[in-house]
Amino acid sequence: MPSGLKRFQQAQSLHFITFSCFHRLALLQAPGAKETFEAVLEEVRARHSARVYAYVLMPEHVHLLINEPPQIQLAQFLKAVKQVTSRKLRGPRGKFWQERYYDSNIRGEIARSEVIRYIHRNPVERGLVAKPQDWQWSSFRHYAMGEIGTVEIESEWTAFRRGNQLPDGVRLQHGQRFSFPTQNA
């Protein structure tokens, strides 16, 4: 690990993670690459009881907001995700991912909401789409519409499906469609 780099794990906080494709090449643009990454992320998430709060797959990098998996270190979790996707996607090239990743601890609801908004707006800021809901490879549609995707997202929608109570202030009337207020895009 580079000198001066500190990681605060087992801190009971969420982690905003960013990691890039090798030399920041747009390797996730290859046909089926994003779908493969989502399938691997879900497989590793389920195996280690991790909770993914938000994600976006960009052509050359990935953003995740996740908890610390209870069974393994966060670094081991990310290593598993990167190794499996690399084996499936690298083809004849030697490396698929950069070795390191960026990690920032996120504490509190305001910080969590800001990071989720940043993650979902990333494709818009890069000019890839006009609106966050137009980018298929993120958790935005889950938050906006309760859409169930390949990766299970930890949210009020997921809690509701598990049978937990609705959040404060959310009421259902007979025949009413269940929906949470969406984030401002």
N, C-alpha and C positions, 0 to 999 in steps of 0.2 A: 504494500500500500504506500502511496506517495507520502512523503513527510508532511505533516501539518493537516492531513485529511483525517477528520474524525467522523465516525458514524455513531449515532446514538440509537442503539437498539435496546429492546426490552424496556422501552421508555413509556409503554402504554399509549403511544400516539400513532397516528397514521403516517404513512411514508409516501411522498410524492417522488416517484422514480422516473428517470429518463435514461434510456439507453439507445445507442445508435448502431446502424449497420456499419460494417467495415468501411473505413474511409468515407463515411457518410454517403455512400452510394445508395441510390434509390432501389435497393434490392427487394423491398416489399412491394414494388410495382409489378413484379413478375406475376403472370397469371396464377391465381390460386394461393399466392403467398400469404395474403392477409387472412384468408379463410383457414389456412394451415396454422398460422400463428394463433388465431382465436381458439381453434380446437385444442391446441397444445396448452395454451394458457388455462382453459377450462379444465382440462385433464389434470394438470399439476395443481390448480387451485382446489379442486375437489379432493385429490389425494392427500393434500396437506391441510385441509380445513382452513384455507386462507379466505379472506374476504376482499373482493375487488369492489371498490366504491366508484371508480370511474376509469376509463381508458380511452385512448385514441391511437390508431395505427396510422402513421404518416408514411410517405414513401421511403424515407430514410431513417426514421426513428420512431420510438414508442414512448408514450407517457402513461403511467399507471398511478392510481391512488389506491394503496392497499394497506391492510393491517400487517402486523407481525404474525406470521403463521404460528400457531401454538406448538406445533410439533418439530419445527426446524428453524434455523436462523434465516432471516430475510435473504442474506447473500446466497444461501444454499437453495432457497426457493427460486431466486432469479437465475442462478446457475443452471438449475434443472430446466427452466423454461427456455433459456438460451441454447443449451446443449441439444435438446430435443428438436427445437425448430431449426437449428443449424444443420443437424444431421439430415433433416428432411428437405431443406431448402438450398443448401450451399452449392450443390452440383459439383462441378470440377474445381471450383475455387477453394482455396485452403480455409478461408475464414468467412463467416457470414456477419458476425457481430464484433463491435469494438469490445475490448476486454473489460473496461470499466463501466460504471454507471453512476449517474448523479442521484443523490438521495437527500431529501429535505424532510425533516420532521414537521408534521402539520398538527397543530393543537387548536381545538376550539371550533365551534360551528361556523364562525365568520371565515376563518382561514380555510376550512374545508370547502365551504361554498365558493370561495374565490378560486381555489385550485380546480374544482370541478368545472367552473365557468371557463377558466383558462384552457383546460384540457379540451372541452367541447368546442371552443371558439378557434382552436389552433388551425383547423383546415380552412376556416373563413379568413383568418388573418394571413394565411399563406396564399390566398386566392384560388384555392382548389375548388371551392363551392361558394355559393352566395349565402347559404344559411346552414347552421349546424345540422339540422335534420336531413340535409341533402348528402351528408357524408355517412356512408353505410358502416364504416369501420370504427365506431365509437359507441359509448354508452349513452349518448344523448337521447336517442329514441326511447330507451328504457325510461329515462327520467321524464321525458315529455309525454309519452303515451303508454307507458307500462309495457312496451314491447319486450317480449322474451327473445333474447338473442342466444348466441352460442355460449357466451360467458355469463355466468350468474353474477348479477350486480347486487351488492348489498344496499338496499334502499327501503323506503316505506312500502313500495310495491311488493318487494320480496317478503318483507315482514308480514304484510297483509295476506299474501299467498300461503305463508306458513301458519296462518291462523292467529297471528298476533293482533292486538287491537289497532284500530286506526289512530293516527296521530291526533293530538289535540286540535280541535277546531275543524276537523274533517268529519262531516256527517253524510250519511247516505239516506235518501228518501226512497221509498218503494219505486222501482222502475228507473231510478237514476243511474247513469253510468258513473262508475268510480273513476275519479281522476284527481291527481294532485296538481297544485299550481306549478306551472313550468317555470324554468329559469328564464330570465330575460336574455334573449339571444342578442 
